[in-house]
Amino acid sequence: MKIFVKAKAKAKENKIIPPPQKLWPEKEPGGSKEKEWFIISVKEPPVSGKANTAIIKLLAEYFKISSSNITLSSGASSKNKVFEIMV
Protein backbone atom coordinates (compact mmCIF):
# COMPACT_ATOMS: atom_id res chain seq x y z
CA MET A 1 0.00 0.00 0.00
CA LYS A 2 1.27 3.48 -0.83
CA ILE A 3 1.02 6.38 1.60
CA PHE A 4 1.32 9.95 0.34
CA VAL A 5 2.85 12.30 2.93
CA LYS A 6 3.30 16.05 3.21
CA ALA A 7 6.18 16.36 5.68
CA LYS A 8 6.83 19.19 8.10
CA ALA A 9 10.25 19.01 9.77
CA LYS A 10 11.45 20.98 12.82
CA ALA A 11 7.92 21.12 14.26
CA LYS A 12 7.06 21.68 17.91
CA GLU A 13 5.62 18.18 18.26
CA ASN A 14 5.42 14.87 16.44
CA LYS A 15 1.94 14.27 15.03
CA ILE A 16 0.04 12.69 12.16
CA ILE A 17 -3.04 14.21 10.56
CA PRO A 18 -4.66 11.51 8.41
CA PRO A 19 -6.50 12.42 5.21
CA PRO A 20 -10.20 13.17 5.64
CA GLN A 21 -12.47 10.19 5.22
CA LYS A 22 -14.91 10.62 2.38
CA LEU A 23 -18.23 8.88 1.95
CA TRP A 24 -17.85 8.99 -1.82
CA PRO A 25 -14.42 8.79 -3.42
CA GLU A 26 -13.63 11.74 -5.65
CA LYS A 27 -12.45 10.94 -9.13
CA GLU A 28 -10.05 12.81 -11.34
CA PRO A 29 -11.04 13.39 -14.98
CA GLY A 30 -8.86 10.44 -16.02
CA GLY A 31 -10.87 8.12 -13.77
CA SER A 32 -8.11 7.43 -11.21
CA LYS A 33 -8.73 7.98 -7.52
CA GLU A 34 -7.53 11.28 -6.05
CA LYS A 35 -4.40 11.04 -3.90
CA GLU A 36 -5.09 11.47 -0.21
CA TRP A 37 -2.25 12.98 1.78
CA PHE A 38 -1.19 12.41 5.37
CA ILE A 39 0.29 15.53 6.99
CA ILE A 40 3.12 14.47 9.30
CA SER A 41 5.02 16.83 11.58
CA VAL A 42 8.27 15.75 13.24
CA LYS A 43 10.68 17.52 15.59
CA GLU A 44 13.75 16.29 13.72
CA PRO A 45 15.50 18.57 11.22
CA PRO A 46 15.65 17.58 7.54
CA VAL A 47 19.36 16.75 7.77
CA SER A 48 20.96 13.40 6.88
CA GLY A 49 17.59 11.66 6.65
CA LYS A 50 16.71 12.28 10.33
CA ALA A 51 13.25 13.61 9.51
CA ASN A 52 12.55 10.67 7.16
CA THR A 53 13.54 8.21 9.89
CA ALA A 54 11.27 9.99 12.38
CA ILE A 55 8.38 9.87 9.89
CA ILE A 56 8.87 6.13 9.40
CA LYS A 57 8.77 5.61 13.19
CA LEU A 58 5.56 7.64 13.47
CA LEU A 59 3.92 5.74 10.61
CA ALA A 60 4.91 2.44 12.24
CA GLU A 61 3.25 3.51 15.51
CA TYR A 62 0.16 4.79 13.67
CA PHE A 63 -0.35 1.57 11.68
CA LYS A 64 0.89 -0.67 14.55
CA ILE A 65 3.51 -2.41 12.42
CA SER A 66 7.28 -2.73 12.48
CA SER A 67 9.24 0.17 11.01
CA SER A 68 11.12 -2.36 8.87
CA ASN A 69 7.86 -2.83 6.89
CA ILE A 70 7.93 0.81 5.74
CA THR A 71 10.19 2.15 2.99
CA LEU A 72 10.52 5.57 1.41
CA SER A 73 9.66 5.17 -2.29
CA SER A 74 10.18 8.74 -3.45
CA GLY A 75 10.75 12.24 -2.15
CA ALA A 76 13.77 11.73 0.08
CA SER A 77 14.68 15.42 -0.12
CA SER A 78 11.19 16.78 -0.81
CA LYS A 79 8.30 17.79 1.43
CA ASN A 80 6.01 15.54 -0.61
CA LYS A 81 6.92 11.90 -0.03
CA VAL A 82 5.61 8.47 -0.95
CA PHE A 83 6.04 5.57 1.48
CA GLU A 84 5.45 1.91 0.71
CA ILE A 85 3.92 -0.15 3.53
CA MET A 86 4.26 -3.94 3.43
CA VAL A 87 1.60 -5.81 5.40
N, CA, C and O of each residue as an XYZ file, in Angstrom:
348
protein
N       0.839     -1.157      0.000
C       0.000      0.000      0.000
C       0.896      1.235      0.000
O       1.919      1.272      0.684
N       0.500      2.242     -0.773
C       1.273      3.481     -0.827
C       0.617      4.536      0.049
O      -0.606      4.671      0.086
N       1.462      5.280      0.753
C       1.016      6.377      1.602
C       1.647      7.655      1.077
O       2.865      7.725      0.917
N       0.834      8.662      0.808
C       1.324      9.953      0.343
C       1.402     10.887      1.535
O       0.431     11.050      2.273
N       2.581     11.509      1.724
C       2.847     12.300      2.926
C       3.315     13.701      2.553
O       4.150     13.879      1.667
N       2.764     14.685      3.244
C       3.299     16.049      3.213
C       4.023     16.222      4.548
O       3.398     16.239      5.609
N       5.349     16.350      4.480
C       6.177     16.359      5.678
C       6.454     17.778      6.157
O       6.653     18.698      5.363
N       6.461     17.927      7.477
C       6.834     19.189      8.105
C       7.903     18.875      9.151
O       7.612     18.292     10.196
N       9.128     19.263      8.860
C      10.245     19.009      9.773
C      10.416     20.190     10.723
O       9.883     21.275     10.489
N      11.163     19.963     11.792
C      11.447     20.978     12.817
C      10.170     21.562     13.414
O      10.076     22.767     13.646
N       9.192     20.698     13.658
C       7.922     21.119     14.256
C       8.043     21.102     15.779
O       9.019     20.586     16.326
N       7.055     21.664     16.451
C       7.062     21.683     17.914
C       6.752     20.318     18.507
O       7.203     19.995     19.606
N       5.972     19.507     17.769
C       5.621     18.180     18.263
C       5.497     17.201     17.099
O       5.302     17.596     15.950
N       5.616     15.923     17.425
C       5.418     14.866     16.441
C       3.926     14.566     16.369
O       3.296     14.286     17.389
N       3.356     14.626     15.157
C       1.940     14.268     15.026
C       1.615     13.890     13.590
O       2.300     14.277     12.643
N       0.547     13.122     13.467
C       0.037     12.692     12.164
C      -1.390     13.184     12.027
O      -2.218     12.984     12.916
N      -1.667     13.830     10.907
C      -3.037     14.205     10.562
C      -3.409     13.365      9.344
O      -2.911     13.606      8.244
N      -4.293     12.371      9.541
C      -4.663     11.514      8.410
C      -5.536     12.271      7.416
O      -6.121     13.298      7.759
N      -5.624     11.770      6.192
C      -6.497     12.424      5.205
C      -7.951     12.307      5.651
O      -8.307     11.365      6.359
N      -8.788     13.249      5.245
C     -10.203     13.167      5.637
C     -10.867     11.954      5.001
O     -10.598     11.604      3.852
N     -11.735     11.327      5.774
C     -12.471     10.187      5.225
C     -13.655     10.718      4.439
O     -14.373     11.608      4.895
N     -13.847     10.168      3.265
C     -14.914     10.622      2.380
C     -15.926      9.504      2.193
O     -15.567      8.333      2.074
N     -17.189      9.884      2.170
C     -18.226      8.884      1.945
C     -18.229      8.415      0.501
O     -18.497      7.247      0.223
N     -17.929      9.329     -0.420
C     -17.852      8.992     -1.824
C     -16.478      9.370     -2.336
O     -16.077     10.526     -2.208
N     -15.750      8.440     -2.908
C     -14.421      8.790     -3.417
C     -14.522      9.755     -4.583
O     -15.336      9.583     -5.490
N     -13.665     10.789     -4.539
C     -13.632     11.741     -5.647
C     -12.786     11.157     -6.764
O     -11.808     10.450     -6.524
N     -13.179     11.464     -7.974
C     -12.448     10.936     -9.126
C     -11.856     12.094     -9.913
O     -12.453     13.164    -10.031
N     -10.676     11.850    -10.442
C     -10.053     12.811    -11.336
C     -10.629     12.594    -12.732
O     -11.212     11.542    -12.995
N     -10.480     13.562    -13.629
C     -11.042     13.388    -14.984
C     -10.586     12.112    -15.677
O     -11.335     11.544    -16.472
N      -9.365     11.648    -15.390
C      -8.865     10.439    -16.019
C      -9.458      9.169    -15.450
O      -9.231      8.084    -15.985
N     -10.234      9.291    -14.345
C     -10.865      8.121    -13.765
C     -10.096      7.522    -12.598
O     -10.613      6.631    -11.924
N      -8.867      7.988    -12.336
C      -8.110      7.428    -11.213
C      -8.488      8.138     -9.923
O      -8.889      9.302     -9.935
N      -8.355      7.424     -8.808
C      -8.734      7.980     -7.520
C      -7.786      9.108     -7.117
O      -6.582      9.029     -7.359
N      -8.325     10.141     -6.511
C      -7.532     11.277     -6.050
C      -6.584     10.827     -4.938
O      -6.959     10.022     -4.085
N      -5.358     11.350     -4.951
C      -4.399     11.036     -3.897
C      -4.848     11.687     -2.595
O      -5.265     12.845     -2.579
N      -4.760     10.937     -1.515
C      -5.094     11.468     -0.209
C      -3.814     11.540      0.601
O      -3.106     10.543      0.738
N      -3.518     12.702      1.133
C      -2.245     12.978      1.778
C      -2.355     12.955      3.298
O      -3.288     13.516      3.873
N      -1.391     12.299      3.940
C      -1.193     12.411      5.371
C      -0.313     13.642      5.592
O       0.621     13.871      4.825
N      -0.590     14.427      6.612
C       0.290     15.531      6.993
C       1.000     15.081      8.259
O       0.367     14.830      9.284
N       2.334     14.981      8.174
C       3.118     14.466      9.303
C       4.133     15.512      9.722
O       4.941     15.974      8.915
N       4.080     15.882     11.000
C       5.018     16.831     11.583
C       5.969     16.082     12.499
O       5.543     15.254     13.304
N       7.262     16.374     12.375
C       8.267     15.753     13.241
C       9.204     16.829     13.783
O       9.410     17.863     13.148
N       9.763     16.577     14.951
C      10.677     17.517     15.593
C      12.050     17.538     14.934
O      12.766     18.537     15.004
N      12.408     16.441     14.300
C      13.747     16.294     13.722
C      13.963     17.253     12.553
O      13.022     17.564     11.823
N      15.195     17.721     12.375
C      15.500     18.573     11.220
C      15.665     17.723      9.955
O      15.947     16.528     10.044
N      15.492     18.331      8.792
C      15.649     17.578      7.539
C      17.113     17.466      7.131
O      17.500     17.909      6.049
N      17.919     16.875      7.996
C      19.359     16.748      7.770
C      19.737     15.273      7.871
O      19.369     14.597      8.831
N      20.460     14.787      6.895
C      20.965     13.401      6.878
C      19.869     12.367      7.062
O      20.113     11.309      7.642
N      18.674     12.648      6.583
C      17.591     11.664      6.654
C      16.958     11.515      8.027
O      16.171     10.592      8.234
N      17.277     12.397      8.978
C      16.715     12.276     10.328
C      15.200     12.444     10.331
O      14.497     11.711     11.026
N      14.695     13.399      9.563
C      13.247     13.608      9.506
C      12.550     12.412      8.858
O      11.479     12.004      9.306
N      13.143     11.855      7.817
C      12.549     10.674      7.162
C      12.478      9.492      8.119
O      11.481      8.770      8.143
N      13.529      9.292      8.906
C      13.544      8.211      9.885
C      12.461      8.431     10.942
O      11.784      7.486     11.347
N      12.301      9.672     11.386
C      11.270      9.985     12.376
C       9.871      9.763     11.802
O       8.979      9.301     12.513
N       9.672     10.087     10.530
C       8.376      9.868      9.886
C       8.075      8.378      9.807
O       6.944      7.959     10.054
N       9.069      7.585      9.469
C       8.870      6.125      9.403
C       8.475      5.587     10.773
O       7.586      4.741     10.868
N       9.118      6.063     11.830
C       8.769      5.608     13.189
C       7.336      5.992     13.548
O       6.605      5.194     14.134
N       6.932      7.216     13.195
C       5.555      7.641     13.475
C       4.539      6.821     12.689
O       3.506      6.428     13.230
N       4.825      6.562     11.420
C       3.920      5.737     10.615
C       3.814      4.324     11.181
O       2.731      3.739     11.187
N       4.928      3.775     11.655
C       4.913      2.436     12.245
C       4.028      2.406     13.490
O       3.279      1.450     13.691
N       4.106      3.433     14.320
C       3.245      3.510     15.505
C       1.778      3.665     15.097
O       0.898      3.021     15.668
N       1.528      4.513     14.118
C       0.162      4.785     13.671
C      -0.509      3.532     13.120
O      -1.663      3.253     13.447
N       0.203      2.772     12.286
C      -0.352      1.568     11.680
C      -0.111      0.309     12.509
O      -0.556     -0.776     12.135
N       0.599      0.452     13.645
C       0.886     -0.668     14.553
C       1.601     -1.807     13.828
O       1.204     -2.970     13.909
N       2.675     -1.432     13.111
C       3.509     -2.408     12.421
C       4.964     -2.084     12.714
O       5.268     -1.048     13.305
N       5.848     -2.956     12.308
C       7.277     -2.727     12.483
C       7.767     -1.678     11.488
O       7.294     -1.626     10.352
N       8.703     -0.854     11.912
C       9.239      0.172     11.009
C      10.004     -0.445      9.843
O      10.211      0.215      8.825
N      10.426     -1.695      9.976
C      11.115     -2.362      8.871
C      10.171     -2.686      7.710
O      10.629     -3.021      6.617
N       8.851     -2.588      7.940
C       7.863     -2.827      6.891
C       7.526     -1.569      6.106
O       6.657     -1.599      5.235
N       8.201     -0.464      6.403
C       7.927      0.808      5.741
C       9.185      1.285      5.028
O      10.258      1.348      5.628
N       9.053      1.619      3.749
C      10.192      2.148      2.994
C       9.771      3.432      2.285
O       8.613      3.606      1.905
N      10.733      4.312      2.123
C      10.517      5.570      1.412
C      10.696      5.305     -0.076
O      11.797      4.985     -0.525
N       9.611      5.440     -0.847
C       9.661      5.165     -2.286
C      10.192      6.344     -3.077
O      11.012      6.177     -3.980
N       9.720      7.548     -2.735
C      10.182      8.740     -3.448
C      10.035      9.966     -2.563
O       9.236      9.986     -1.627
N      10.822     10.985     -2.877
C      10.746     12.244     -2.155
C      11.682     12.351     -0.974
O      11.352     13.010      0.012
N      12.839     11.722     -1.044
C      13.772     11.728      0.083
C      14.160     13.141      0.504
O      14.336     13.403      1.693
N      14.296     14.053     -0.453
C      14.685     15.417     -0.116
C      13.567     16.417     -0.400
O      13.821     17.616     -0.511
N      12.344     15.934     -0.516
C      11.188     16.784     -0.814
C      10.222     16.790      0.364
O      10.279     15.912      1.224
N       9.339     17.775      0.401
C       8.301     17.787      1.433
C       7.197     16.793      1.109
O       6.531     16.285      2.011
N       6.999     16.514     -0.174
C       6.009     15.539     -0.613
C       6.700     14.200     -0.799
O       7.617     14.072     -1.610
N       6.253     13.200     -0.040
C       6.916     11.898     -0.033
C       5.910     10.782     -0.296
O       4.708     10.943     -0.086
N       6.425      9.663     -0.754
C       5.609      8.473     -0.946
C       6.296      7.339     -0.185
O       7.471      7.045     -0.408
N       5.539      6.706      0.721
C       6.042      5.574      1.482
C       5.309      4.319      1.064
O       4.113      4.355      0.775
N       6.022      3.214      1.032
C       5.447      1.912      0.706
C       5.342      1.127      2.014
O       6.323      0.988      2.744
N       4.148      0.618      2.298
C       3.922     -0.154      3.526
C       3.633     -1.598      3.137
O       2.716     -1.877      2.366
N       4.428     -2.507      3.681
C       4.256     -3.944      3.432
C       3.501     -4.538      4.614
O       3.931     -4.425      5.761
N       2.378     -5.169      4.321
C       1.603     -5.808      5.400
C       1.489     -7.278      5.202
O       0.872     -7.965      6.016
